[in-house]
């Protein structure tokens, strides 16, 4: 289970920059029925509620859901994970997923499920990281390597689908139309020591295992992280993501 509070301070803060573009379509629909899939700690849920949407939020992590439910009592909260969600066909006007599709084990099956849940003419918006422009997280990978600490990173099944062309093909194969993919870039300004703490305490599959290393190894990784992150202290880490929109 993820440390939801650490995730909220860390990755949720990082990913909040894309919420506005992600919900651009929802903001023009009045009061749509919106599914926040992979809601995390509710960053998208909060913004969608503010737009007047009727929000259903789902996540696989009970700690995340508990935090979201506590903060947003007017949202419907369900414990569920792609590619199988407990809803009837064509139930939502808008489906938004902020950095969830890159974590699902079977992206094609997940997209077919989202297509099933979307009403005709409904809209889908999904984001995922552009891995080669993610200094905010790659600095941890580089620090582990520089510290010469043995570390097995979990596989990334989504890598095969991560280009705009390939993801467009997946969306169209799932039945979506009018697919468009754009780049979103920003600078993530954060206290470097706090960023280290939140990412390591998060307990996520990629960097959460740093904390399980022997204390001397953790200290070496942290020292390398601070060295490598120092050039970004003033202007922030450069970050880049893809945003895909499609219609049913």
JOWOVEN-V45562 format. One record per run of one state. SS is the DSSP state (A for helix, B for strand, O for the rest). FROM is the first residue (numbers start at 0). LEN is the number of residues. Records with the same first field share a line. If there is no record, write none. Layout:
SS=FROM-LEN, FROM-LEN
This chain:
O=0-3, 9-1, 22-3, 28-4, 37-5, 50-3, 59-2, 71-4, 79-1, 81-2, 84-7, 98-8, 146-10, 161-2, 173-3, 188-3, 202-5, 212-2, 232-4, 247-1
A=3-6, 10-12, 25-3, 42-8, 61-10, 106-11, 134-12, 156-5, 163-10, 191-11, 207-5, 214-18
B=32-5, 53-6, 75-4, 80-1, 83-1, 91-7, 117-17, 176-12, 236-11
